[in-house]
């Protein structure tokens, strides 16, 4: 029979989806060169309730043994500084000092917000493992970062000759959606879960036919994350030009139709942050964001500026990254 999975090193009872303290929004962030791509991600993560609840509890830093760079300790200090500061804006100096450990970023060279998000989550995940790389993969995937942002995708591959079905599972911390010719998030998600033919170069080795065959593949969300982060891929694969259309997205999203069991109970998410890219090309331009603070009010955060705004403004943007929480 199946051996039960080992005890998870990180228990989910430390995750609080609702704000434990309600307060006004924190400080804005100075742009220290070309760092708007990093500012927006720091702000969106600061207003991710389960993450910030955990960081403010100092669960990590109290037991951290890292010598030198630790992304969890860096974020913990950053979030405290932003939320408790009486200043209008602060300088995210520690993050910029450690940029080279986070990814291939330099403060004076414009970067991509999506790449910075992925690298930051990965650096935080590594920090949680605290050097214990000997954990098996399934235990590694139980860090607080995976428990907050992580879900599973299922790829169901059907052999077109013998109709044998094979399932493959993959962890994700974010979902990249194609948006060419798309005007709404629901269309982009429908496209994401649409059956694809695997033929030509992408033949599938069928375990029953014992050879490479044409097959059809369907990807669905098998385990929905607590926090769902989606990137609307605005770089056109063919031309690398920016796709500038407005893609409609809702304040409340039901992920159920895009899961492995589309007929079950709804899986509701609520929008809490949006990153916007302004500019005509993917390489230039400027990032700013909208976040919902713990007081329930939306704010436009554009480097040093933090201004209150309404949900209608939030929903009319040329969004690049969308953050939803269960």
N, C-alpha and C positions, 0 to 999 in steps of 0.2 A: 504493500500500500504506500500511500504518500507519507513522507515524514512531515510533521507539522513544521511550518517555517520557524526559524530561530527567533527568539525574543528580539524585538527591534531595539536597537541601542537608543533611539530617541522616541519618547512616548508622546502620542498625539494629544494627551490631556493638557499640554502646555499651550495649545493653540486656541486663542480666543478671537473669533471672527468679528465681534463687536468691540468698539473702542472701550477700553477700561476707564479712560478719563476723557471727558469732552472738554475741548479748549478751542480758542480762536486759532487761526492758521499761524504757522511759524514764519520765520524770516524768509526773504528772498535770497538769491545767491548771486554773488558778483561773477561776471564773465571775466575769466583771467586769461585772456588771449582769444582762443576760438573754442571756448568750452561750453557753449550752449547745449551741445549734444549730451554732455555729462550732467549739466544742471537739471535738464528735464527728467532724466532717469533717477537722479538722487531725489528729486521732488516726488515723483510718482511712487518710489519705494517708501519714502517717508510717510505717505498717506495710504500705504497698504496696511490696514489695521492689524491683521494677525502678525505681520512681520514686526511692526513698530511696537505692538504690545510686548512681544517677545524681547526685542532689543532694549526697551525701557526697563524690563524686569531684571536686566543685567545677568540673566541666566548664563549667557555665554562668557562674558569677561571674568566673572567670578572664578570660573574653573579653567580659564584658557592658559595653556602652557606654551603658546607660540613664542619663539624668539623672533623678534623682527616683525615683518609684515603679517597682519591678520585682517582679512577683509571684514570679518564679523565685528571685531573690536573697532575698526575704522568706522563702520556704519553705525555702530552703537553710539560712538562719540559724536558722529555727524548728526544723527537724529536728535540726540539730547540737545546739541548746540542749536539746531534749527528751531526745535519746538520750545525750548526754554529761554531763548535769547530775547532780550528786550530791544535789540537792534532791528532796524528795518531790513537789513540784509547782512549776510555773513560771507566770508571767503571759505570755500571748501578746500582749504590748503592741504589737509592730510590726504585727501583723495588724489589731488593733483600730484603731490609728492610721490605717491605710490603707483601712479598711472602705469609705469612700465611693468609692474607685477600683475596688473589687472588684464592687460592685453597690449596690442601694438598701437598704443595711443601716445600722442605728444600734445602738450597744452596749446602749442601755437599752430597746430595743424587741425583743420576741421575734421571731425569724426562723425560716425554714424550712430545715432541714438540706439537703434536696434542691436547693433553689434556691441555697444557698450552695455546694454541691458544683459545680453547673453553672457558676456565676459564677467560682469559684476556678480550675477547669480552663480556662475560657475566658481568664481573666486570665493564667494561666501560658502558655497557647498564644500569646497576643499577645506576651508577653515574649520567647518564643523567636524570634518573627519579627523582633524587634529593630528594628522600624521598617521592615523590608523588605516593605512592602505591595505592591511591584511584582511580587513572585513570583506566578506563575499559581496558580490555586486548587489544582491537584493538587500543586504543590510546597509550598504552605502547609499542606496536609494531611499533611506528612511530619514535622512537629515531633515532638520526643520525647513530647509529650503525646498527639498523635494516634497515634504508634507504640505507646504503652503502652495507651491507653484506646479508641483508635478502631477501628471496624469499618465494614462497609458493609451496608446493608439493600437488598434488591432488591424492588421492587414489580412484579409481573407482572400486567399488565392484559389481559384477554381480551374482545374485542368479542363481545357475545352475538348480533349479527346475522351477521357474516362470519367470526367465530372467529379474526380476526387477533390475534396476541400482541405486545404491546409491553412492553419491560423498561425500568424506570427505577431508577437507583441513588442512594443517599443515604448520606452519612457519618453515623455516630452515635458519641457518646462515652458514652452511657448509654441504657438502655431503660426506658421507663415502661410498667408493666403494669397493666391493669384487674383488680381483684380482687373486684368485687361478686359475691357468691354463689360465691366460689372458696375452696377449702380447701387447695389445694396449689400450689406453684410450677409443677409440671408442667402442671396444668390451665390456669393463667394463661398459660403459654407456648404451649400448644396453641391457646388462644383467640387469642393474638397472631398465629399463622400460619394461622388459619382463613380460607377464602375469604369475601370480603365482596361484596355486590351494590352496584354503583354505579348508582343510578337516582334518580328523583325530582330533587332539586336537584343531586345529585352526578353528573350525566351526564358521560360521557367523550367527547372529540372523537377519533373514530377516523380515522386517516390514510388508510385505504382507503375507508371509507364516506363520507368527507369531510363528516361531520356528527356532531352529538352523539348518542350512543347509550347504551343500558344496557350495562354491562360488569361483569365480575367481577374482583376484585383480590385477589391473595395477596401478603402481605409475608413474606419469609424473611430469615434472616441469611445474607448472601452471602459475607462475609469476617468470620471470627470474630476478635474482638480478643484481645490478650494478657491484658488485664484486663477482665472483664465486670462492669459495675455496673448493677444493676437496682433500680428504685424500685417498691415495691408501693403503687399509688395508693390511699391510705387516705381520701381525701376523696371522698364520694359526689357525683357530678356533679349529680344532681338536687337533693339537699337540703343539700349541703355538710356533712352530718353525718359524723362519723368512722366508718369501717368498722373495727371492733375485733377481727374474728375472727383467730384464729391461722391463718396460712397456712403449711403445712408446707414446709420447704426442706431439701435434702440437703447433707451435707458434701462429697460428690463429685457433680458434675453433668455429664451428657453432653449437650452442646448439639446434637449431630448431628441429632436428629429435627426441629429447628426451623430447619435450614439449607436452602439452595437445592438441596443434594444429600443428601437425608435417608438415602440408602442407603450412603453412604461409611463410611470408618473413623470410630470414635468421636472426639469432640472433648471431652476431659476437662478439667474445671475443678475447683479445690479452693477451698472457702470460706475466706476469711481475715479478713473483718470484717463486722459486722452493726450497723446503727444501729437503735435501738429508740425509739419514741415512746410515752411513758407519759402517760395523760390521756384524758379523755372527748371533748374537742373538738379540732379540728385547730388552732385558734388558740392555745389555752393549752397546758398540759402541760409535759413535760420530756423532753429527749433524753439518752440515754446510749448507750454502744456496747460491743461485744465485739471484741477484736482478737487476732490470733495473732502473738505476738512472734517475733523471729528465732530464739529458743531452742526454737520449736515448741510453746510452751505458750500456752493461751488466757487472756486477762485481761478482767475487766469494768472498763471505764474510765468513771467517772461523775464528771466534773469533776476535783476534786483526788484522788479515790480511784482506786487501781489495785490490784485484787484478783485473785489467780489463781482460775480456775474450770475446770470440765470441759466437754468438747464437748457433753455432754447438756444442760447448762444453756443453752449457746449456741443449740442447735437448738430450744429450747422457747419462743422469744421471739415477741412481737408485732412482727415485723420491719417496718421501713419501708424501709431500704436494705440491699441485699446486695452484697457485693464478692467476686468469684471471680477466681482467677488460673489460667492454663493450667499 
